[in-house]
Amino acid sequence: MLNRRTFIKQTFTNIAVFSSMNIPSKLTRASESPPNVLFIIADDTNDWIGCMEGHPDVITPNFDRLANRGILFNRAYSSGAICNPSRTSLLTGIRPTTSGVYNNKHADWRNYLPNAITIPHNFKNNGYYARGIGKVFHDQSSHEIGVINRDEQNWNEYDGGGLGNPKPDQIPACGIEDLDLDWAPIDKPDEEFPDSNRCKLVCDFLNTAQVDKPFFLACGLTRTHAPLYVPKKYKDLYPPDEITLPAICENDLEDLPTGAQMFLKGPCETFTKVFENNKWGDLVSAYLASITYNDSLIGKILDTLDASPFANNTIIVYTSDHGFHMGEKLRIHKNCLWEEATHVPLIVSIPDSIHKGVICERTVSHLDIYPTLAELCGLDTLPEFEGVSLVPLLNDPTAKWDRPALTSCQYKNESVRSERWRYIRYKDGTEELYDHDNDPNEWTNLADQPEYTEVKQELSTWLPTYYAPFTKPDTNVSSWPIHK
């Protein structure tokens, strides 16, 4: 398995090579033969993949393989801490605070951004064949995948990729009543799971595509979203009594301000129930199994791409819509502003880049993905972009970079994450501050200590200056301007 030490060694090797070579022109503008793009987005997947060293026991040879052929952005953060705001922001380049898409109940984002040109729409406008598979945009429930994704402005072709995950004989299978998630190994072949079908559709496209234009191919995988019903063979890889559990601090919540309380009740109750029923290890096992199942799909896609005519001219982008807590901060959930809910994998592989197997430690955002693809592929650059292109970091992963990453959670709750610090300000004005150099678990809130006043002031300058009003779900606000 590719590990961090190998990555660091390769980083210095590649930087030495970089100093004596020119980056191919394709990294600064589209060439005469525009590159294809394979964009893969997972659901609720945190940093527990091998190359990120988020969990010591995880088995992810194919994620590591993908990272070894590109750049891993090790400090990438979602712009929203729950599915709909995150995906809408990533795919439009517009912050939740600008759009007013603050939560999953704001399900039809077109009510808020009727004129937005999304990533696939932009590719389509610029002569690409846009093909969507699975959960790319967020729909109100997994049973409706395709309702919003089937927006004809976005795609030449779209397929939800199959519904109906195999279920256990008894629900809840975990044995805990009144829990807001469930998990179980399912003794069925991979092919009976919807994500496997989505993977097959991707591979079929790569094997048989006859399009006479470059393509933008997007695939959304629904694991690791609960319920964590996964093929049994992956769950068997992680015996619950033998795996490493996340580090926790029993008094972790005692220094949290009033603004944090709205994010504690349900998720912390879930953790308490799981912990008291001695099921924490079993749940972590199911989550790890889901990641390894996804890893197997990534492997099939990479194998197919490498055997296809598109192998040498396809950019790959892999990410997740946001992270997930598995006990850290004494919670099981997303929808908050701490590290585990906001930190996401982001791997970018460009075929003719000299940077292979490199870790970039600069702090970047989901908002940066759209401007990056626009620059790489010669798409229209839109005035509403609120992120910046990562091309300078693709050219030189150690380049100077002074931008933190912002994450929104619900209305007027914001996090600013720099390479060292996380600063949180809640709607009521209360604050948190964590020093990741000395406190990577975010156990000690420094916000009330006067010696950190200047740090807070500097980070707070990055907070949004405009907040779209919070409306009732799916209110038609099509007359709203786009504010910067």
Protein Blocks (a to p, Z undefined) as FASTA:
>chain_A
ZZfklmmmmmmmmmmmmmmcccdfklmbccfbdcdddddddehiafkbfklopafkbccf
klmmmmmmmccdfbbcdfbfbfklmmmmmmnopafklnopabfklmplmlmmmmbccfkl
mmmmnopacddehjfbdcfbfklgojlmmomklpmbdcehighiaddfbdcfklpahiab
dcddddddfklpfklmmmmmmmmmmmmoccfbdcddddddfbfcdcddddfklmmmmcfk
lmccddddfklmmmpcfklmmmmmmmmmmmmmmmmnopmmmmmmmmmmmmmmmmmmmmmm
mmmmmmpmklmmcccddddfbdcdehighiacehiabfklmpccdddddfklcbghiacf
bdcdfklmmmmmmmmnopacdfklcbdcfklmmmmmmbccfbdcdddehjhiacdddfkb
ccdddfkopacdddfklmmnopaccklpmklmmmmmmmmmmpcfbdcddddehiacklpc
cdZZ
